[in-house]
Amino acid sequence: MKKKSRKYIFVVGGVISGVGKGITASSIGKILQAHGYSVTAIKIDPYVNVDAGTMNPTEHGEVFVLNDGDETDQDMGNYERFLGMSLSRDNYMTTGRVYLSVIEKERALAYNGRCVQVVPHIPYEVIERIERAGEKANAEVVVIEVGGTVGEYENILFLETARMMKIKNPADVLFAIVSYLPTPTTVGEMKTKPTQHAVRALNSAAIQPDFIIARSNTPIDTKRKEKLALFCNVTPESVISAPDVESVYDVPINFEKDDLGEKILKKLGLKSHGRNGRWHEWEGFVRKVHRAKDTVRIAIVGKYFDTGDFMFADSYVSIIEAIKYSAYHAGKKPELVWLSATEFEGKKSSLAELKKFDGILVPGGFGSRGVEGKLAVIRYAREHKIPYFGICYGMQLAVIEYARNVLGFKDANSREIDPKSKHIVIDIMEGQKENIEKGNLGGSMRLGAYEAKLKKGTIARGAYGVDTIIERHRHRFEVALEYVEALEAKGLVFSGCSPDGTLMEIAELPKSEHPFFLGTQFHPEFQARPLDPHKLFSAFVKAAIERKKKR
């Protein structure tokens, strides 16, 4: 029997950035899964950075870490959450990573003395990576998101890659452009011209889209579909309405109103087997999202919020989604309030306003800005019995706060913040010292999935329900071992440790002392899923709900 050929769907963007390519690619993958097909997803970033680890979160969004330690774009998180699977570094590439690979091959004479050129060798390398990801996942369909916007110089080579794949196997490659249709307030009419220009720009790369995903404030009407069809060389049925929706998890359901799954399968020569149980579970989750009315109010205290005059929540998108999943499954609507850590520094600190929150979360981060404000918030949450969840830096700061205000080490600090402190309770990991000294900072932290052992009778052990866990990490600093005994003697519990006992993975206070005061050195948000909320986030949300009831 002839082996079925693997199918490839390229998703590109038009008109503006941030139009929703990642959610669209994730939704297409979810729909095809629901029709019974195995799917994997790939993100191609046009940046020269080798990975996303060195990018500023306020400019690019959060760095999403995979099990194998790859530091990637936040859309990889969307893929994992929508598809319910863990991806690997084979599913992510950047311009820098591709060029680096080609140059390394050239230096190793892998091209047998040939003249190595941008075209075709860069596209060949991209094709090799795409095919390898599909093979590794044994996927029937590979969804590839090309970062950036058509018409930009940066992604031309990736579009050339897509064109070459289409020419070689025309029946196996499909294109969708996600393009914005503005409705200027002074005009009061949805305009198709920007999308027409975007499609023409795509045509200039010798690519004709099979589908136009029409992003807009409101659903696109028949007249606009017909106009786009006429000027963009597609059928009206291939113009898919993608209006703003209440939740990103509505997007696959909205696409199916236009039968996008059936249309994709038909173009790829595949049969639909009808939507399976996965789809009904997804619909059930979305119903929970819409039904939730009673709120639980969570304050997120961080520093990666501001970008010019705007707030940029994408810096913590995985944490936001993790809170949402746990809240929705508890029948609550999460009300997330962003608080800048610097607001809680100095004499005019507004700590008293924290009383009105049901829970407080301090996420990961780096550097000294806002640290004293975060420490003040953590102390307030501890002393006023407000549920507190610290992640990575949020755990380290909780340990520093405890050392200062319970142990009496007033200058306790992290070596990252004050290397001259007498009490360095958070120190650089032994294996990281050489990296810092040599300036080897890209992709060199303690990254990826590691095992931890949990202590019986603790909040963490009760939440997980198992003795051993595997969680994803991204850090260079750890609790200094020489202070562990003193901290525990004063009541702090290190409820999770590395198997050899040298790394403190979870710090908490006993439930008899505080309803929920817990921090993790790892990032549990990276493994939270819509249909499978993370157990620690659920325990935190539960404690927040209990606080609201008592108030």
C-alpha positions as CSV (number, residue, x, y, z in Angstrom):
1,M,0.0,0.0,0.0
2,K,1.3,3.4,-0.9
3,K,2.2,5.6,2.1
4,K,0.0,8.7,2.4
5,S,1.9,11.9,1.8
6,R,2.2,14.4,4.7
7,K,0.3,17.6,4.3
8,Y,1.5,21.1,5.1
9,I,-0.5,24.3,5.8
10,F,1.3,27.6,5.9
11,V,-0.2,30.5,7.8
12,V,1.0,34.0,7.0
13,G,-0.1,37.4,8.1
14,G,-1.3,40.5,6.3
15,V,-1.7,44.3,7.0
16,I,-0.6,44.4,10.6
17,S,1.4,42.4,13.2
18,G,-0.4,40.8,16.2
19,V,-3.4,40.0,14.0
20,G,-3.7,36.4,15.4
21,K,-1.6,34.1,13.2
22,G,-0.6,32.0,16.2
23,I,-4.2,31.5,17.4
24,T,-5.3,30.8,13.8
25,A,-2.6,28.2,13.3
26,S,-3.4,26.7,16.7
27,S,-7.1,26.7,15.9
28,I,-6.6,25.0,12.5
29,G,-4.6,22.3,14.2
30,K,-7.3,21.8,16.9
31,I,-10.0,21.5,14.2
32,L,-8.0,19.0,12.2
33,Q,-7.4,17.0,15.4
34,A,-11.2,17.0,16.0
35,H,-11.6,15.5,12.5
36,G,-9.3,12.6,13.4
37,Y,-5.9,13.7,12.1
38,S,-2.6,13.8,13.9
39,V,-1.1,17.3,13.8
40,T,2.0,19.2,14.8
41,A,2.8,22.9,14.5
42,I,5.9,24.9,13.7
43,K,6.7,28.5,14.3
44,I,9.2,30.4,12.0
45,D,10.4,33.6,13.6
46,P,12.1,36.1,11.2
47,Y,14.5,37.4,13.9
48,V,18.3,36.9,13.6
49,N,18.2,35.9,17.3
50,V,19.1,32.2,17.6
51,D,16.2,31.8,20.0
52,A,13.8,34.0,21.9
53,G,15.7,33.8,25.2
54,T,17.5,37.1,24.7
55,M,14.5,39.1,23.6
56,N,12.9,41.8,25.8
57,P,9.5,40.5,27.0
58,T,7.9,44.0,26.6
59,E,8.8,44.0,23.0
60,H,8.3,40.4,22.0
61,G,6.2,38.8,24.7
62,E,7.1,36.0,27.1
63,V,9.8,33.4,26.5
64,F,8.1,30.0,26.4
65,V,10.3,27.2,27.5
66,L,9.9,23.7,26.1
67,N,10.6,20.4,27.8
68,D,13.9,20.1,26.0
69,G,14.9,23.6,27.2
70,D,14.5,25.5,24.0
71,E,13.6,29.1,24.6
72,T,10.9,30.0,22.1
73,D,8.2,32.4,21.0
74,Q,5.0,32.6,22.9
75,D,3.0,31.1,20.0
76,M,4.7,27.8,20.9
77,G,2.7,28.0,24.1
78,N,-0.5,28.5,22.1
79,Y,0.2,25.4,20.0
80,E,0.8,23.3,23.1
81,R,-2.3,24.6,24.9
82,F,-4.6,24.2,21.9
83,L,-3.2,20.9,20.7
84,G,-2.7,19.4,24.2
85,M,0.8,18.2,23.4
86,S,4.4,18.9,24.2
87,L,6.6,20.2,21.3
88,S,10.4,20.2,20.9
89,R,13.1,22.4,19.4
90,D,12.3,20.8,16.1
91,N,9.1,22.8,16.0
92,Y,10.8,26.2,16.3
93,M,13.2,28.1,14.1
94,T,14.5,31.6,13.6
95,T,16.4,33.3,10.8
96,G,19.5,33.2,13.1
97,R,19.1,29.5,13.9
98,V,18.8,28.6,10.2
99,Y,21.7,30.7,9.1
100,L,23.9,29.4,11.9
101,S,23.1,25.8,10.9
102,V,24.0,26.5,7.3
103,I,27.2,28.2,8.2
104,E,28.2,25.4,10.5
105,K,27.5,22.9,7.8
106,E,29.6,24.9,5.3
107,R,32.5,25.0,7.8
108,A,32.3,21.3,8.2
109,L,32.4,20.8,4.4
110,A,28.9,19.3,4.4
111,Y,28.2,21.0,1.0
112,N,31.1,19.2,-0.6
113,G,32.9,22.3,-1.8
114,R,29.8,23.8,-3.5
115,C,29.2,27.6,-3.5
116,V,26.7,28.0,-0.6
117,Q,24.1,30.6,-1.5
118,V,21.2,32.2,0.3
119,V,18.9,30.7,-2.3
120,P,18.5,27.8,-2.5
121,H,20.5,26.6,0.6
122,I,18.6,28.6,3.2
123,P,15.2,27.4,1.9
124,Y,16.6,23.9,1.7
125,E,17.6,24.1,5.3
126,V,14.1,25.3,6.3
127,I,12.4,22.5,4.3
128,E,14.7,20.0,6.0
129,R,13.6,21.3,9.4
130,I,9.9,21.3,8.5
131,E,10.0,17.8,7.2
132,R,12.0,16.6,10.3
133,A,9.4,18.0,12.7
134,G,6.6,16.3,10.8
135,E,8.5,13.0,10.8
136,K,9.4,13.2,14.5
137,A,5.8,13.8,15.4
138,N,4.5,11.2,12.9
139,A,2.0,13.9,11.9
140,E,-0.4,13.7,9.1
141,V,-0.6,17.5,8.9
142,V,2.0,20.1,9.8
143,V,0.8,23.6,10.4
144,I,3.6,26.2,9.9
145,E,3.2,29.8,11.0
146,V,5.5,32.3,9.3
147,G,6.2,35.2,11.5
148,G,5.9,38.8,10.5
149,T,3.7,40.3,7.8
150,V,3.8,39.7,4.0
151,G,5.6,42.5,2.2
152,E,8.4,42.6,4.8
153,Y,12.0,41.9,3.8
154,E,12.6,39.6,6.8
155,N,10.3,36.7,5.8
156,I,10.9,36.6,2.1
157,L,13.2,33.5,2.3
158,F,10.5,31.7,4.4
159,L,7.9,32.5,1.7
160,E,10.3,31.2,-0.9
161,T,10.6,28.0,1.1
162,A,6.8,27.6,1.1
163,R,6.7,28.3,-2.7
164,M,9.4,25.6,-3.3
165,M,7.4,23.1,-1.3
166,K,4.2,23.9,-3.2
167,I,5.9,23.5,-6.6
168,K,7.3,20.1,-5.6
169,N,4.1,18.7,-4.1
170,P,1.2,21.0,-5.2
171,A,-1.5,18.7,-3.7
172,D,0.1,18.6,-0.3
173,V,0.6,22.3,0.5
174,L,-2.0,24.9,1.4
175,F,-1.8,28.6,2.2
176,A,-3.9,30.7,4.5
177,I,-3.4,34.5,5.0
178,V,-4.7,36.1,8.2
179,S,-5.3,39.6,7.3
180,Y,-6.9,42.6,9.0
181,L,-10.0,44.4,7.7
182,P,-10.3,47.8,9.5
183,T,-13.5,49.8,10.0
184,P,-12.3,53.4,10.4
185,T,-14.6,55.2,12.8
186,T,-14.8,58.3,10.6
187,V,-15.9,56.1,7.6
188,G,-18.1,53.6,9.4
189,E,-17.5,50.9,6.7
190,M,-15.3,47.8,6.7
191,K,-12.5,48.2,4.2
192,T,-11.1,45.4,2.1
193,K,-8.3,47.3,0.3
194,P,-5.5,46.7,2.8
195,T,-6.1,42.9,2.6
196,Q,-6.2,43.1,-1.2
197,H,-2.8,44.7,-1.1
198,A,-1.6,42.0,1.4
199,V,-2.7,39.3,-1.0
200,R,-0.9,41.1,-3.9
201,A,2.2,41.2,-1.8
202,L,1.9,37.4,-1.3
203,N,1.3,36.9,-5.0
204,S,4.6,38.8,-5.6
205,A,6.3,35.9,-3.8
206,A,4.5,33.5,-6.3
207,I,2.1,32.3,-3.7
208,Q,-1.7,32.3,-4.0
209,P,-3.6,31.9,-0.8
210,D,-6.2,29.1,-0.6
211,F,-8.0,30.8,2.3
212,I,-8.3,34.4,3.6
213,I,-8.9,34.5,7.3
214,A,-10.6,37.9,7.6
215,R,-9.8,39.4,11.0
216,S,-12.1,42.3,12.0
217,N,-14.0,43.9,14.8
218,T,-17.3,42.4,13.6
219,P,-18.2,39.5,11.3
220,I,-17.4,40.1,7.7
221,D,-20.6,40.3,5.5
222,T,-21.3,38.6,2.2
223,K,-20.6,41.7,0.2
224,R,-17.0,42.0,1.6
225,K,-16.5,38.2,1.1
226,E,-17.5,38.6,-2.6
227,K,-15.3,41.7,-3.0
228,L,-12.2,39.9,-1.6
229,A,-13.0,36.8,-3.7
230,L,-13.1,39.0,-6.9
231,F,-9.9,40.9,-6.3
232,C,-7.9,38.1,-4.5
233,N,-8.6,35.2,-6.8
234,V,-10.4,33.0,-4.3
235,T,-14.0,31.8,-3.9
236,P,-16.3,33.6,-1.5
237,E,-16.4,30.3,0.5
238,S,-12.7,30.6,1.0
239,V,-13.0,33.9,2.9
240,I,-13.4,32.9,6.5
241,S,-14.9,35.4,9.0
242,A,-12.7,35.9,12.1
243,P,-14.3,38.7,14.2
244,D,-13.2,39.6,17.7
245,V,-14.5,37.1,20.2
246,E,-14.8,36.9,23.9
247,S,-12.1,34.3,24.3
248,V,-9.4,33.0,22.0
249,Y,-10.8,29.5,22.8
250,D,-13.9,30.5,20.8
251,V,-11.8,30.9,17.6
252,P,-11.9,27.2,16.5
253,I,-15.6,27.1,17.1
254,N,-16.1,30.3,15.2
255,F,-14.1,28.9,12.3
256,E,-16.2,25.8,12.1
257,K,-19.3,28.0,11.6
258,D,-17.7,28.5,8.1
259,D,-16.9,24.8,7.9
260,L,-13.2,25.6,7.7
261,G,-12.2,22.0,8.7
262,E,-14.2,20.4,5.9
263,K,-12.9,23.0,3.4
264,I,-9.3,22.4,4.4
265,L,-9.6,18.6,4.2
266,K,-11.3,18.9,0.8
267,K,-8.5,21.0,-0.6
268,L,-5.9,18.6,0.8
269,G,-7.7,15.6,-0.6
270,L,-8.5,14.2,2.9
271,K,-11.7,12.7,4.2
272,S,-13.5,14.0,7.2
273,H,-14.4,11.4,9.8
274,G,-16.7,13.7,11.7
275,R,-15.7,15.6,14.9
276,N,-14.6,13.4,17.7
277,G,-14.7,13.5,21.5
278,R,-11.8,15.9,21.7
279,W,-14.0,18.5,20.0
280,H,-16.9,18.0,22.4
281,E,-14.5,18.4,25.4
282,W,-13.3,21.7,23.9
283,E,-16.9,22.9,23.5
284,G,-17.5,22.0,27.1
285,F,-14.5,24.1,28.2
286,V,-15.7,27.0,26.2
287,R,-19.2,26.7,27.7
288,K,-17.5,27.0,31.2
289,V,-15.7,30.2,30.0
290,H,-19.1,31.8,29.0
291,R,-21.0,30.6,32.0
292,A,-18.6,31.9,34.6
293,K,-20.0,35.1,36.1
294,D,-18.9,35.2,39.8
295,T,-15.4,36.6,39.9
296,V,-12.2,35.8,41.7
297,R,-9.8,38.8,41.8
298,I,-6.1,38.2,41.4
299,A,-3.4,40.8,41.5
300,I,-0.3,40.2,39.3
301,V,2.6,42.3,40.6
302,G,5.4,42.6,38.1
303,K,7.5,44.9,36.0
304,Y,7.1,43.8,32.4
305,F,3.8,45.6,31.7
306,D,4.6,49.0,30.1
307,T,5.5,49.5,26.4
308,G,5.2,53.2,25.7
309,D,1.8,54.3,26.7
310,F,0.3,50.8,26.6
311,M,0.0,47.8,28.8
312,F,1.6,44.6,27.4
313,A,0.1,41.6,29.2
314,D,1.8,39.2,26.7
315,S,4.9,39.3,28.9
316,Y,3.0,36.9,31.2
317,V,0.6,35.2,28.8
318,S,1.1,31.6,30.0
319,I,0.5,32.7,33.7
320,I,-2.7,34.5,32.6
321,E,-4.0,31.5,30.8
322,A,-3.1,29.1,33.6
323,I,-5.1,31.2,36.1
324,K,-8.0,31.3,33.6
325,Y,-8.1,27.5,33.2
326,S,-8.1,26.9,37.0
327,A,-10.7,29.6,37.6
328,Y,-13.1,28.5,34.8
329,H,-12.9,24.9,35.9
330,A,-13.9,26.1,39.4
331,G,-16.8,28.0,37.9
332,K,-15.3,31.4,38.4
333,K,-14.4,34.3,36.1
334,P,-10.9,35.5,36.8
335,E,-10.5,39.3,37.2
336,L,-6.8,40.0,36.7
337,V,-5.4,43.3,37.8
338,W,-1.9,44.4,36.8
339,L,0.1,46.2,39.5
340,S,3.5,47.7,38.8
341,A,5.9,46.7,41.6
342,T,7.3,50.2,41.8
343,E,4.0,51.4,43.2
344,F,4.8,49.7,46.4
345,E,8.1,51.3,47.0
346,G,8.7,54.4,49.2
347,K,6.7,56.2,51.8
348,K,3.7,56.7,49.6
349,S,3.3,52.9,49.1
350,S,-0.2,51.7,48.4
351,L,0.1,48.3,50.2
352,A,-3.3,48.7,51.8
353,E,-5.1,48.3,48.5
354,L,-3.9,44.7,48.4
355,K,-6.6,43.8,50.9
356,K,-9.3,44.0,48.2
357,F,-7.7,41.1,46.2
358,D,-8.5,37.4,46.7
359,G,-5.0,36.4,45.7
360,I,-1.6,37.8,44.8
361,L,0.9,36.4,42.2
362,V,4.5,37.6,41.6
363,P,5.8,36.1,38.4
364,G,9.3,35.5,37.1
365,G,11.7,38.2,36.1
366,F,15.3,39.5,36.2
367,G,17.1,42.5,37.6
368,S,16.7,44.9,40.5
369,R,14.0,47.2,39.2
370,G,10.8,46.9,41.4
371,V,12.4,44.3,43.7
372,E,11.8,46.3,46.9
373,G,8.2,46.8,45.9
374,K,7.7,43.1,45.3
375,L,9.3,42.3,48.7
376,A,6.9,44.7,50.4
377,V,3.9,43.0,48.6
378,I,5.1,39.5,49.6
379,R,5.5,40.6,53.2
380,Y,2.0,42.1,53.2
381,A,0.5,38.9,51.7
382,R,2.3,36.8,54.3
383,E,1.3,38.8,57.3
384,H,-2.3,39.5,56.2
385,K,-2.9,35.9,55.2
386,I,-3.7,36.7,51.5
387,P,-3.1,33.7,49.2
388,Y,0.3,34.2,47.6
389,F,1.8,32.4,44.6
390,G,5.4,33.2,43.6
391,I,6.9,31.8,40.4
392,C,10.7,31.6,39.9
393,Y,11.8,35.1,40.9
394,G,8.6,35.3,42.9
395,M,9.8,32.3,45.0
396,Q,13.3,33.7,45.4
397,L,12.0,37.0,46.6
398,A,9.7,35.2,49.1
399,V,12.7,33.5,50.5
400,I,14.6,36.8,50.8
401,E,11.5,38.4,52.5
402,Y,11.3,35.6,55.0
403,A,15.0,35.8,55.7
404,R,14.8,39.5,56.3
405,N,11.6,39.7,58.4
406,V,11.5,36.4,60.2
407,L,15.1,35.4,60.5
408,G,16.2,39.0,61.1
409,F,18.8,39.1,58.3
410,K,17.9,42.7,57.3
411,D,20.3,42.8,54.4
412,A,19.4,39.4,53.0
413,N,19.4,39.5,49.2
414,S,20.2,37.7,46.0
415,R,23.7,37.9,44.5
416,E,22.0,39.1,41.3
417,I,20.7,42.2,43.2
418,D,23.4,42.9,45.8
419,P,26.6,40.8,45.6
420,K,28.0,42.7,48.6
421,S,25.2,41.6,51.0
422,K,26.3,39.8,54.1
423,H,23.5,37.3,53.7
424,I,23.3,36.0,50.1
425,V,20.3,33.7,50.5
426,I,19.8,33.4,46.7
427,D,23.0,32.6,45.0
428,I,24.2,31.8,41.5
429,M,24.2,28.1,40.7
430,E,27.6,26.5,40.6
431,G,27.3,25.5,37.0
432,Q,26.3,29.0,35.9
433,K,29.3,30.9,37.2
434,E,31.5,30.1,34.2
435,N,28.7,31.1,31.8
436,I,28.4,34.5,33.4
437,E,32.2,35.1,33.5
438,K,32.6,34.2,29.8
439,G,29.5,36.2,28.8
440,N,27.9,33.0,27.5
441,L,24.3,34.1,28.3
442,G,22.2,32.9,25.4
443,G,20.5,29.5,25.9
444,S,22.7,28.7,28.9
445,M,20.4,28.9,31.9
446,R,19.1,25.8,33.7
447,L,16.4,25.2,31.0
448,G,13.7,22.6,30.4
449,A,12.1,19.8,32.3
450,Y,13.6,18.5,35.5
451,E,12.4,16.1,38.2
452,A,11.6,17.1,41.8
453,K,10.6,15.1,44.9
454,L,7.8,16.3,47.1
455,K,7.5,16.1,50.9
456,K,4.4,14.4,52.3
457,G,1.9,16.5,54.3
458,T,2.6,19.7,52.3
459,I,0.4,21.9,50.2
460,A,2.4,21.0,47.1
461,R,2.2,17.2,47.8
462,G,-1.6,17.6,48.4
463,A,-2.1,19.5,45.2
464,Y,-0.1,17.2,42.9
465,G,-1.2,14.0,44.5
466,V,2.1,12.3,43.7
467,D,5.6,12.1,45.2
468,T,7.6,13.0,42.0
469,I,6.9,15.7,39.5
470,I,8.5,17.0,36.3
471,E,8.4,20.7,35.6
472,R,10.1,23.2,33.3
473,H,12.8,25.6,34.5
474,R,14.5,28.9,33.4
475,H,16.9,30.3,35.9
476,R,20.5,30.8,37.0
477,F,20.0,31.5,40.7
478,E,18.9,29.1,43.5
479,V,18.3,29.1,47.2
480,A,21.8,29.0,48.9
481,L,22.1,25.7,50.7
482,E,23.8,27.1,53.7
483,Y,20.6,29.0,54.6
484,V,18.1,26.2,54.2
485,E,18.5,24.8,57.7
486,A,18.0,28.2,59.3
487,L,15.0,29.0,57.1
488,E,13.3,25.7,57.9
489,A,14.0,26.1,61.6
490,K,11.9,29.3,61.5
491,G,9.0,27.6,59.8
492,L,9.6,27.9,56.0
493,V,9.1,24.5,54.3
494,F,11.0,23.4,51.2
495,S,8.4,21.0,50.1
496,G,10.0,20.2,46.7
497,C,13.6,19.5,46.0
498,S,15.8,18.1,43.3
499,P,16.3,14.3,43.6
500,D,19.8,14.9,45.1
501,G,18.4,17.4,47.6
502,T,20.7,20.2,46.4
503,L,18.1,22.4,44.7
504,M,15.1,23.9,46.5
505,E,12.2,23.7,44.0
506,I,9.2,24.7,46.1
507,A,9.0,26.8,49.2
508,E,5.8,27.2,51.3
509,L,4.4,27.9,54.7
510,P,2.3,25.2,56.5
511,K,-1.4,25.5,56.0
512,S,-1.7,26.0,59.8
513,E,0.2,29.2,59.4
514,H,-1.1,30.6,56.1
515,P,-4.0,29.5,53.8
516,F,-1.7,29.5,50.7
517,F,1.8,30.9,50.7
518,L,3.9,29.0,48.1
519,G,6.6,29.7,45.5
520,T,8.1,27.5,42.8
521,Q,11.6,27.8,41.3
522,F,10.1,26.3,38.1
523,H,7.4,27.6,35.8
524,P,4.2,25.6,36.2
525,E,2.4,27.8,33.8
526,F,4.1,26.2,30.9
527,Q,2.3,23.0,31.4
528,A,-1.2,24.3,32.1
529,R,-3.8,23.3,29.5
530,P,-7.4,24.4,28.9
531,L,-8.7,20.8,29.4
532,D,-6.1,20.0,32.1
533,P,-5.5,22.9,34.5
534,H,-2.3,22.9,36.4
535,K,-2.7,21.6,39.9
536,L,-0.8,24.3,41.7
537,F,-2.7,27.0,40.0
538,S,-5.9,25.3,40.9
539,A,-4.8,25.1,44.5
540,F,-4.0,28.8,44.5
541,V,-7.3,29.7,42.9
542,K,-9.2,27.5,45.3
543,A,-7.5,29.4,48.2
544,A,-8.4,32.7,46.6
545,I,-12.0,31.6,46.3
546,E,-12.1,30.6,50.0
547,R,-10.7,34.0,51.0
548,K,-13.4,35.8,49.0
549,K,-16.1,33.7,50.7
550,K,-14.7,34.6,54.2
551,R,-14.6,38.3,53.2
